[in-house]
Amino acid sequence: MTNLQSNKKTKKKDDFLMQGAILAIAMFLTKIIGVVYRIPLTNILGDEGNGFYGYAFEVYAMALMLSTFSLPVAVSKLVSARLAMHQKRNAFRVFLGALAFSIVVGLVISLLIFFGAGAISTHMMESPLSVYALRVLAVGLFIVAVLGVLRGYFQGLGTMVPTAISQIIEQIINAIVSIAGAKVLFDVGAAAGKKSGEELLGPAYGAAGGTLGTVVGAFAALLFLLFAIFLYRNNIRRQLKSDTTRRKESYKRIIKILLITIAPIVFSTAIYNINQILDLTIFNKVMAAQGFTEKEYMALQGIYTGKYNTLINVPLAMANGLAASIIPSMTTAVAVHDKNQIHEKISQSIRFTMIIAIPCFIGFIVLGSPLMVLLYNDTSKTPATLLAIGSITVVLYCWSTVSNSILQGLDKLSEPAKNAGISLVVHLIALFIMLVVLKWNIYALVGSNIVFAICMCLLNARAIHKACDYRQEIDNTFVKPLIAALIMGAVTYLVHFIFDLLVGGRFAATCIAILFAVIVYAFALLKLGTLSNDDIRALPQGDKILHICKKFHLLPKYRML
């Protein structure tokens, strides 16, 4: 291999990790903002209001998946495939065709959910008062449809920056409007509830106010991306003029390919969401049958969706960022039939995902109760136990999310869908046993989701091996990060214990323990030799990071030579 070829491959690897890191950091920040604003939102809505809020969001997410949520992935994949073959005009036609498709489908689904919200909330959800939040969210379906195409186009071009910035803008606006909307409408609903005798009308109205932030935030992100397209227009014109491709794809063919690409992605991603809807619906019906009141089981559901899921989704966001960046990168490698590059990208994406996920898993076990106290001032046993038991899903869902994207990048679009279908069946059987036979109550939701995630990981790993003969490396991907995380966990527990005795309070001990956790894990990870010099160089500012590591002797001695 020539030096030029080697440099090109290094550049591609660097860019893949750079773009993945940009989007992962942005998603992490949005989730942190989400956790922070959910604290006052949870306090305003209460557990009952969080139940209405979470349930409406599950239906909204399901409608989004069935309509247009798969568009960013599909557009990114189709655009990057055409750019790899130097078909710039066809890549732009994919964008225009997908945009028209999203406008039509987004509008239809939005209207159906808006006018059908009453029937859905009453007959399907067993929660009639969720109708208000669901109607507000229905408006957002159209906005997010168009937003998804714009994000997918930029991702297909190989840049995650516009998507990253738009997500941060979206979440900031979402946080501000959600809190204000929930406060105002909760008071309005409470006043109306006193007159009508419906005590849950306040939480129901408050949930609707909270969902208003989702719609306004998405609209703000859409405006930003439209502005970004406007700024990028001259580059687009130059690309179209320089394109010498004679074959011009028709919009009819583009829509057909888009639908073929979307279908398996929709199916696999929809199962993840229908999984949640089925869980909550079955949970409500079983709890009602076992003698629980609506207030009791909606409060438990509020803890699950508003506290447990909110924390679990923070590390998952970073996996989603890396997953989004690997699809166009993997598509390009597949287009040029570079098997070594394919294996390298698979290895790096899974390894870096585990390096993030595994310490979060251990951290949630060690700091489950302190985190609930810190964020929600909740000293009760149920939220902390849910977080400790369900923390393993961070590792499993991160792994399955990235492996889904790997399979999609390998053009094995139907495999994640098939694997998700099999996992859903196993999951529902497990949920029935845990909820009805074992009567595990809210813990059955966590237990059955662990079963679902394990099935997805095993089936996806098998499919990846079958698709490209990739064999998963174990030591640096799983064993060393776990050892480093266990060291981190022991130190973190000790630090929290000491500072809790010395200082006490809600914030100090937990915040100091988290700071120690980050430092100890990073040190242990480097000292164990988990990352090679090339891995470190491939990170953003990798050369500087490697220099610092060598200067302070943070690498194993054999690597310092």
C-alpha positions as CSV (number, residue, x, y, z in Angstrom):
1,M,0.0,0.0,0.0
2,T,1.4,3.4,-0.9
3,N,1.7,6.3,1.5
4,L,-1.0,8.1,-0.4
5,Q,-3.5,5.2,0.1
6,S,-2.6,4.9,3.7
7,N,-3.2,8.6,4.3
8,K,-6.5,8.4,2.6
9,K,-7.6,5.6,4.8
10,T,-6.4,7.4,7.9
11,K,-8.3,10.5,6.8
12,K,-11.5,8.5,6.4
13,K,-11.1,6.9,9.8
14,D,-10.4,10.2,11.4
15,D,-13.4,11.8,9.8
16,F,-15.7,8.9,10.7
17,L,-14.7,9.2,14.4
18,M,-14.6,13.0,14.3
19,Q,-18.2,13.2,12.9
20,G,-19.4,10.5,15.2
21,A,-17.8,12.4,18.2
22,I,-19.5,15.7,17.2
23,L,-22.9,14.1,17.0
24,A,-22.4,12.0,20.1
25,I,-21.4,15.0,22.1
26,A,-24.4,17.0,20.8
27,M,-26.7,14.2,21.6
28,F,-25.2,13.8,25.1
29,L,-25.6,17.6,25.7
30,T,-29.2,17.4,24.6
31,K,-29.9,14.5,26.9
32,I,-28.2,16.4,29.8
33,I,-30.4,19.4,29.0
34,G,-33.3,16.9,28.9
35,V,-32.5,15.5,32.3
36,V,-32.1,19.0,33.8
37,Y,-35.3,20.4,32.5
38,R,-37.2,17.2,33.4
39,I,-36.5,17.9,37.0
40,P,-38.7,21.0,37.3
41,L,-41.1,19.5,34.8
42,T,-41.4,16.3,36.9
43,N,-42.0,18.5,40.0
44,I,-44.7,20.5,38.2
45,L,-46.5,17.5,36.7
46,G,-46.1,15.0,39.5
47,D,-46.0,11.2,38.8
48,E,-49.6,11.2,37.4
49,G,-48.8,14.0,35.0
50,N,-45.6,12.3,34.0
51,G,-47.6,9.2,33.2
52,F,-49.9,11.1,30.8
53,Y,-46.8,12.8,29.3
54,G,-44.9,9.6,28.9
55,Y,-47.8,7.7,27.4
56,A,-48.6,10.4,24.8
57,F,-44.9,10.4,23.9
58,E,-44.9,6.7,23.3
59,V,-47.8,7.0,20.8
60,Y,-46.1,10.1,19.2
61,A,-42.8,8.2,18.8
62,M,-44.7,5.2,17.3
63,A,-46.4,7.5,14.7
64,L,-43.1,9.1,14.0
65,M,-41.4,5.8,13.4
66,L,-44.2,4.6,11.1
67,S,-44.2,7.8,9.1
68,T,-40.9,9.6,8.8
69,F,-38.4,8.9,11.6
70,S,-36.5,6.5,9.4
71,L,-35.9,9.3,6.7
72,P,-32.6,10.6,8.2
73,V,-31.1,7.1,8.0
74,A,-32.5,6.4,4.5
75,V,-31.6,9.8,3.1
76,S,-28.1,9.7,4.6
77,K,-27.5,6.2,3.1
78,L,-28.8,7.0,-0.4
79,V,-27.0,10.3,-0.6
80,S,-23.7,8.9,0.6
81,A,-24.0,6.0,-1.8
82,R,-24.4,8.3,-4.8
83,L,-21.6,10.6,-3.7
84,A,-19.3,7.6,-3.4
85,M,-20.0,7.0,-7.1
86,H,-19.5,10.7,-7.8
87,Q,-23.2,11.2,-8.7
88,K,-23.7,14.6,-7.1
89,R,-26.8,15.5,-9.1
90,N,-28.6,12.3,-8.2
91,A,-27.6,12.8,-4.6
92,F,-29.4,16.1,-4.6
93,R,-32.4,14.6,-6.4
94,V,-32.6,12.1,-3.6
95,F,-32.9,15.0,-1.2
96,L,-35.6,16.8,-3.2
97,G,-37.6,13.6,-3.6
98,A,-37.4,12.7,0.1
99,L,-38.4,16.3,1.0
100,A,-41.6,16.0,-1.1
101,F,-42.3,12.6,0.4
102,S,-41.9,13.8,4.0
103,I,-44.2,16.8,3.5
104,V,-47.0,14.6,2.2
105,V,-46.6,11.7,4.6
106,G,-45.9,14.0,7.6
107,L,-49.1,16.0,7.0
108,V,-51.3,12.9,6.6
109,I,-50.0,11.2,9.7
110,S,-50.2,14.5,11.7
111,L,-53.9,15.0,10.8
112,L,-54.8,11.3,11.5
113,I,-53.2,11.5,15.0
114,F,-54.7,14.9,15.8
115,F,-58.3,13.9,14.9
116,G,-57.9,10.4,16.2
117,A,-56.3,11.3,19.5
118,G,-59.6,10.8,21.5
119,A,-60.1,7.3,20.2
120,I,-56.4,6.3,20.7
121,S,-56.2,7.6,24.2
122,T,-59.5,6.1,25.3
123,H,-59.6,2.7,23.6
124,M,-55.9,1.9,22.9
125,M,-54.1,3.6,25.8
126,E,-56.7,3.1,28.5
127,S,-55.9,6.7,29.5
128,P,-58.5,9.1,28.2
129,L,-56.9,12.2,29.7
130,S,-53.7,11.7,27.6
131,V,-55.7,13.1,24.7
132,Y,-54.6,16.7,25.3
133,A,-50.9,15.9,25.2
134,L,-51.3,13.7,22.2
135,R,-53.1,16.4,20.2
136,V,-50.3,18.9,20.8
137,L,-47.7,16.3,19.8
138,A,-49.6,15.5,16.6
139,V,-48.6,18.9,15.2
140,G,-45.0,18.1,15.7
141,L,-45.2,15.1,13.5
142,F,-45.3,17.2,10.3
143,I,-42.4,19.4,11.5
144,V,-40.1,16.5,12.5
145,A,-40.8,14.8,9.1
146,V,-39.3,17.7,7.1
147,L,-36.6,18.2,9.8
148,G,-35.5,14.6,9.4
149,V,-34.8,14.9,5.7
150,L,-32.7,18.0,6.1
151,R,-30.6,16.2,8.8
152,G,-30.3,13.1,6.7
153,Y,-29.0,15.1,3.7
154,F,-26.3,16.8,5.7
155,Q,-25.3,13.5,7.3
156,G,-25.1,11.9,3.8
157,L,-22.7,14.7,2.8
158,G,-20.5,13.6,5.6
159,T,-21.0,16.4,8.0
160,M,-22.8,16.0,11.4
161,V,-22.3,19.7,12.4
162,P,-25.7,21.1,11.2
163,T,-27.5,18.2,12.8
164,A,-25.6,18.6,16.0
165,I,-26.3,22.3,16.3
166,S,-29.9,21.9,15.3
167,Q,-30.4,19.3,18.1
168,I,-28.9,21.6,20.7
169,I,-31.1,24.5,19.6
170,E,-34.1,22.2,19.6
171,Q,-33.5,21.0,23.1
172,I,-32.9,24.4,24.6
173,I,-36.1,25.8,23.2
174,N,-37.9,22.6,24.2
175,A,-36.7,22.9,27.8
176,I,-37.8,26.6,28.1
177,V,-41.2,26.2,26.5
178,S,-42.0,22.8,28.2
179,I,-41.5,24.2,31.7
180,A,-43.4,27.4,31.0
181,G,-46.2,25.5,29.2
182,A,-46.5,22.9,31.9
183,K,-46.7,25.4,34.7
184,V,-49.4,27.6,33.0
185,L,-51.6,24.8,31.7
186,F,-51.3,22.8,35.0
187,D,-52.8,25.7,36.8
188,V,-55.5,26.1,34.2
189,G,-56.3,22.4,34.3
190,A,-56.4,22.3,38.1
191,A,-58.9,25.2,38.2
192,A,-61.0,23.4,35.6
193,G,-60.7,20.2,37.5
194,K,-62.1,21.7,40.7
195,K,-65.2,22.8,38.8
196,S,-65.7,19.5,37.0
197,G,-64.7,17.2,39.8
198,E,-61.8,15.6,37.8
199,E,-58.7,15.7,40.0
200,L,-56.4,14.5,37.3
201,L,-57.3,17.3,34.9
202,G,-54.4,19.5,36.2
203,P,-51.8,16.9,35.5
204,A,-53.4,16.1,32.1
205,Y,-53.3,19.8,31.0
206,G,-49.8,20.2,32.4
207,A,-48.6,17.2,30.3
208,A,-50.1,18.9,27.3
209,G,-48.2,22.1,28.2
210,G,-45.0,20.1,28.6
211,T,-45.3,18.5,25.1
212,L,-45.7,22.0,23.6
213,G,-41.9,22.4,24.0
214,T,-41.3,19.4,21.7
215,V,-43.2,21.1,18.9
216,V,-41.8,24.6,19.3
217,G,-38.2,23.2,19.7
218,A,-38.5,21.1,16.5
219,F,-39.8,24.2,14.6
220,A,-36.8,26.2,15.8
221,A,-34.4,23.4,14.6
222,L,-36.2,23.3,11.3
223,L,-35.7,27.1,10.8
224,F,-32.0,26.7,11.6
225,L,-31.5,23.9,9.0
226,L,-33.4,25.8,6.4
227,F,-31.0,28.7,7.0
228,A,-28.0,26.2,6.8
229,I,-29.3,25.0,3.4
230,F,-29.6,28.6,2.3
231,L,-26.0,29.3,3.2
232,Y,-24.9,26.0,1.5
233,R,-26.7,26.8,-1.8
234,N,-23.7,28.0,-3.7
235,N,-21.8,24.8,-2.8
236,I,-24.8,22.8,-4.0
237,R,-24.8,24.7,-7.3
238,R,-21.1,24.2,-7.9
239,Q,-21.5,20.5,-7.2
240,L,-24.3,20.1,-9.6
241,K,-22.4,22.0,-12.3
242,S,-19.3,19.8,-11.9
243,D,-21.3,16.6,-12.0
244,T,-20.6,14.8,-15.3
245,T,-22.9,11.8,-14.6
246,R,-25.0,11.2,-17.7
247,R,-27.6,9.0,-16.0
248,K,-30.2,11.1,-14.2
249,E,-32.4,9.2,-11.8
250,S,-36.2,9.9,-12.0
251,Y,-38.1,11.0,-9.0
252,K,-40.3,8.0,-9.4
253,R,-37.3,5.7,-9.1
254,I,-36.0,7.7,-6.2
255,I,-39.2,7.4,-4.2
256,K,-39.4,3.7,-5.0
257,I,-35.8,3.2,-3.7
258,L,-36.6,5.4,-0.7
259,L,-39.6,3.3,0.2
260,I,-37.6,0.0,-0.3
261,T,-34.9,1.5,2.0
262,I,-37.3,2.8,4.5
263,A,-39.5,-0.2,4.9
264,P,-37.2,-2.5,6.9
265,I,-35.8,0.4,8.9
266,V,-39.3,1.5,9.8
267,F,-40.2,-2.1,10.8
268,S,-37.1,-2.5,13.0
269,T,-37.3,0.9,14.7
270,A,-41.1,0.7,15.0
271,I,-40.7,-2.5,17.0
272,Y,-38.5,-0.7,19.5
273,N,-41.3,1.8,20.0
274,I,-44.3,-0.6,19.8
275,N,-42.4,-2.6,22.4
276,Q,-42.7,0.4,24.8
277,I,-46.4,1.0,23.9
278,L,-47.3,-2.6,24.3
279,D,-45.4,-2.7,27.6
280,L,-47.3,0.3,29.0
281,T,-50.7,-0.8,27.6
282,I,-50.3,-4.4,29.0
283,F,-49.0,-3.0,32.3
284,N,-52.0,-0.7,32.7
285,K,-54.5,-3.4,31.9
286,V,-52.9,-6.0,34.1
287,M,-52.5,-3.5,37.0
288,A,-56.2,-2.5,36.6
289,A,-57.1,-6.2,36.6
290,Q,-55.1,-6.8,39.7
291,G,-57.0,-4.1,41.6
292,F,-54.8,-1.1,41.2
293,T,-56.5,2.3,40.6
294,E,-55.6,4.5,37.6
295,K,-53.8,6.9,39.9
296,E,-51.6,4.2,41.4
297,Y,-50.5,2.6,38.1
298,M,-50.1,5.9,36.3
299,A,-47.8,7.0,39.2
300,L,-45.7,3.9,38.7
301,Q,-45.6,4.5,35.0
302,G,-44.6,8.1,35.6
303,I,-41.6,6.9,37.6
304,Y,-40.6,4.5,34.8
305,T,-41.0,6.9,31.9
306,G,-40.1,10.2,33.7
307,K,-37.2,9.2,36.0
308,Y,-35.8,5.8,35.0
309,N,-36.1,6.1,31.2
310,T,-34.8,9.7,31.3
311,L,-31.6,8.7,32.9
312,I,-31.1,5.5,30.9
313,N,-31.5,7.4,27.7
314,V,-28.5,9.8,28.4
315,P,-25.8,7.3,27.4
316,L,-28.0,5.8,24.7
317,A,-27.9,9.3,23.0
318,M,-24.1,9.0,22.5
319,A,-24.5,5.6,20.9
320,N,-27.2,7.0,18.6
321,G,-24.7,9.7,17.5
322,L,-22.0,7.2,16.6
323,A,-24.7,5.0,14.9
324,A,-25.8,7.9,12.7
325,S,-22.2,8.6,11.6
326,I,-21.4,5.0,10.8
327,I,-24.1,4.5,8.2
328,P,-22.7,6.9,5.5
329,S,-19.2,5.8,6.4
330,M,-20.0,2.1,6.1
331,T,-22.0,2.7,2.9
332,T,-19.0,4.3,1.3
333,A,-16.7,1.4,2.4
334,V,-19.2,-1.1,1.0
335,A,-19.5,0.8,-2.3
336,V,-15.7,0.5,-2.9
337,H,-15.6,-3.1,-1.6
338,D,-12.9,-2.4,1.0
339,K,-13.2,-5.4,3.5
340,N,-10.4,-4.2,5.8
341,Q,-12.0,-0.8,6.1
342,I,-15.4,-2.4,6.8
343,H,-13.9,-4.5,9.6
344,E,-12.0,-1.6,11.1
345,K,-15.1,0.6,11.2
346,I,-17.2,-2.1,12.8
347,S,-14.5,-2.8,15.4
348,Q,-14.0,0.9,16.3
349,S,-17.7,1.8,16.5
350,I,-18.5,-1.1,18.8
351,R,-15.4,-0.6,20.9
352,F,-16.0,3.1,21.4
353,T,-19.6,2.5,22.2
354,M,-18.7,0.0,24.9
355,I,-16.1,2.4,26.3
356,I,-19.0,4.8,27.0
357,A,-21.7,2.4,27.9
358,I,-20.0,0.1,30.4
359,P,-19.0,2.7,32.9
360,C,-22.5,4.2,32.7
361,F,-23.9,0.7,33.6
362,I,-21.6,0.4,36.7
363,G,-22.2,4.1,37.6
364,F,-26.0,3.6,37.7
365,I,-25.6,0.6,40.0
366,V,-23.3,2.4,42.4
367,L,-25.0,5.8,42.3
368,G,-28.6,4.8,41.6
369,S,-30.2,6.2,44.8
370,P,-27.9,9.3,45.0
371,L,-28.7,10.3,41.4
372,M,-32.5,10.0,42.1
373,V,-32.0,12.2,45.2
374,L,-29.8,14.7,43.3
375,L,-32.1,15.1,40.3
376,Y,-35.6,14.5,41.7
377,N,-35.1,14.7,45.5
378,D,-36.7,11.3,45.5
379,T,-35.5,9.0,48.4
380,S,-38.0,6.3,47.7
381,K,-36.8,2.8,46.9
382,T,-38.6,2.1,43.6
383,P,-36.8,4.6,41.2
384,A,-33.3,3.7,42.5
385,T,-34.0,0.0,42.3
386,L,-35.3,0.3,38.8
387,L,-32.2,2.2,37.7
388,A,-29.8,-0.3,39.3
389,I,-31.6,-3.4,37.9
390,G,-32.1,-1.8,34.4
391,S,-28.6,-0.3,34.1
392,I,-27.4,-3.3,32.1
393,T,-29.8,-2.2,29.3
394,V,-27.4,0.7,28.7
395,V,-24.8,-1.7,27.5
396,L,-27.2,-3.9,25.6
397,Y,-29.2,-1.1,23.9
398,C,-26.1,0.8,22.9
399,W,-24.7,-2.4,21.4
400,S,-27.9,-3.2,19.6
401,T,-28.3,0.4,18.3
402,V,-24.8,0.5,16.8
403,S,-25.1,-3.0,15.4
404,N,-28.4,-2.1,13.7
405,S,-26.6,0.8,12.0
406,I,-23.7,-1.5,11.0
407,L,-26.2,-3.9,9.3
408,Q,-27.9,-1.0,7.6
409,G,-24.6,0.3,6.3
410,L,-23.8,-3.2,5.1
411,D,-27.0,-3.2,3.0
412,K,-28.5,-5.8,5.2
413,L,-31.6,-3.7,5.9
414,S,-33.9,-6.5,6.6
415,E,-31.8,-8.2,9.3
416,P,-32.4,-5.6,12.1
417,A,-36.2,-5.8,11.3
418,K,-36.2,-9.6,11.4
419,N,-34.1,-9.7,14.6
420,A,-36.4,-7.1,16.2
421,G,-39.5,-9.2,15.4
422,I,-38.0,-12.3,16.9
423,S,-36.9,-10.3,20.0
424,L,-40.3,-8.8,20.4
425,V,-42.0,-12.2,20.6
426,V,-39.5,-13.4,23.2
427,H,-39.9,-10.1,25.1
428,L,-43.7,-10.3,25.3
429,I,-43.6,-13.9,26.6
430,A,-41.1,-12.7,29.2
431,L,-43.3,-9.7,30.1
432,F,-46.4,-11.9,30.5
433,I,-44.5,-14.3,32.8
434,M,-43.0,-11.5,34.9
435,L,-46.1,-9.4,35.1
436,V,-48.9,-12.0,35.5
437,V,-47.2,-15.1,36.9
438,L,-44.4,-13.7,39.0
439,K,-46.3,-10.4,39.7
440,W,-43.1,-8.2,39.5
441,N,-45.2,-5.1,39.0
442,I,-43.2,-2.2,37.5
443,Y,-40.0,-4.3,37.6
444,A,-41.5,-6.6,35.0
445,L,-41.1,-3.8,32.4
446,V,-37.3,-3.5,33.1
447,G,-36.8,-7.3,33.2
448,S,-38.6,-8.0,29.9
449,N,-36.6,-5.2,28.2
450,I,-33.4,-6.8,29.3
451,V,-34.5,-10.0,27.6
452,F,-35.4,-8.0,24.4
453,A,-32.0,-6.3,24.3
454,I,-30.1,-9.5,24.9
455,C,-31.9,-11.2,22.0
456,M,-31.2,-8.2,19.7
457,C,-27.4,-8.1,20.5
458,L,-27.0,-11.9,19.9
459,L,-29.0,-11.9,16.7
460,N,-27.3,-8.8,15.3
461,A,-23.8,-10.1,16.1
462,R,-24.6,-13.3,14.2
463,A,-26.0,-11.3,11.3
464,I,-22.9,-9.1,11.1
465,H,-20.6,-12.1,11.1
466,K,-22.6,-13.7,8.4
467,A,-22.6,-10.6,6.3
468,C,-18.9,-9.7,6.2
469,D,-17.1,-12.5,8.1
470,Y,-16.4,-10.1,11.0
471,R,-15.3,-11.7,14.3
472,Q,-15.9,-9.6,17.4
473,E,-12.8,-8.8,19.5
474,I,-13.5,-9.3,23.2
475,D,-10.5,-8.1,25.3
476,N,-10.3,-4.4,24.4
477,T,-14.0,-4.1,23.6
478,F,-15.6,-5.6,26.7
479,V,-13.1,-7.0,29.2
480,K,-10.8,-4.1,29.8
481,P,-13.6,-1.4,29.8
482,L,-15.4,-3.6,32.4
483,I,-12.3,-3.9,34.6
484,A,-11.7,-0.1,34.4
485,A,-15.4,0.5,35.2
486,L,-15.3,-1.9,38.2
487,I,-12.2,0.0,39.6
488,M,-14.2,3.2,39.0
489,G,-17.2,1.8,40.7
490,A,-15.3,0.8,43.9
491,V,-13.6,4.2,44.1
492,T,-16.8,6.1,43.4
493,Y,-18.7,4.2,46.1
494,L,-16.0,4.9,48.6
495,V,-15.7,8.6,47.7
496,H,-19.5,9.1,47.9
497,F,-19.6,7.3,51.3
498,I,-16.9,9.4,52.8
499,F,-18.2,12.8,51.5
500,D,-21.7,11.9,52.4
501,L,-20.5,11.4,56.0
502,L,-18.3,14.5,56.0
503,V,-20.4,17.0,54.0
504,G,-23.8,15.4,53.6
505,G,-26.5,17.2,51.6
506,R,-28.2,16.5,48.3
507,F,-25.5,17.7,45.9
508,A,-21.9,17.8,47.1
509,A,-21.2,14.1,47.7
510,T,-22.8,12.9,44.5
511,C,-21.2,15.6,42.3
512,I,-17.7,14.9,43.8
513,A,-18.2,11.2,43.4
514,I,-19.1,11.6,39.7
515,L,-16.0,13.8,39.1
516,F,-13.8,11.1,40.7
517,A,-15.6,8.5,38.6
518,V,-14.7,10.2,35.3
519,I,-11.0,10.7,36.3
520,V,-10.5,7.2,37.7
521,Y,-12.2,5.5,34.7
522,A,-10.2,7.5,32.2
523,F,-6.9,6.7,34.0
524,A,-7.7,3.0,34.4
525,L,-8.8,2.7,30.7
526,L,-5.6,4.2,29.5
527,K,-3.4,2.2,31.9
528,L,-5.0,-1.1,30.8
529,G,-4.1,-0.3,27.2
530,T,-7.6,-0.4,25.9
531,L,-6.9,2.1,23.2
532,S,-4.0,1.8,20.8
533,N,-2.0,4.8,19.8
534,D,-3.8,4.8,16.4
535,D,-7.2,4.8,18.2
536,I,-6.2,7.8,20.3
537,R,-4.9,9.7,17.2
538,A,-8.2,9.0,15.4
539,L,-10.1,10.9,18.1
540,P,-10.8,14.7,17.7
541,Q,-7.5,16.4,18.7
542,G,-6.0,12.9,18.9
543,D,-2.4,13.9,18.5
544,K,-2.6,16.4,21.4
545,I,-4.4,13.8,23.6
546,L,-1.7,11.2,22.8
547,H,1.1,13.7,23.6
548,I,-0.5,14.5,27.0
549,C,-1.0,10.7,27.7
550,K,2.7,10.1,27.0
551,K,3.8,13.2,28.9
552,F,2.0,12.1,32.1
553,H,2.8,8.4,31.6
554,L,-0.9,7.4,31.3
555,L,-0.2,4.6,28.9
556,P,1.2,1.1,29.6
557,K,5.0,1.1,29.7
558,Y,5.3,-1.0,26.5
559,R,3.3,1.7,24.7
560,M,5.4,4.5,25.9
561,L,8.4,3.3,23.9
